[in-house]
Amino acid sequence: MDTLKILQASEQANWDYDDEADVLYLSVGEPRSAVGIDIGDGVVLRYDEETQAVVGLTVMGYEPSLLRRLS
């Protein structure tokens, strides 16, 4: 796989939290279809396969992870 373009352009970040599933969805710009890569610790990196640009992250088990880091 070629190198992903992470900081190519500064776009507004969007987020949504599903408290029932404890999942945080982060998107660069408007959420869109993407390919996901599990990068460990409940984090999935989402990227546009055509442009190789990172378009978001999905963080599963967000609340326990956040609380561990804050304590």
C-alpha angles and dihedrals in degrees: 000000000000121000113283118238104238107168103022097130134005109243130165114275118229126196140186128186123206103202093186092057094028092230127143117205117199121186133183103225118338115350112262142167114289146159115262128217120191104228095179139261091066094302123130118192112213121205140172105250093208099050097025088226120144108243101177154321133249114208115196120197089021101161098054090045092051093046091051091053093047096051 
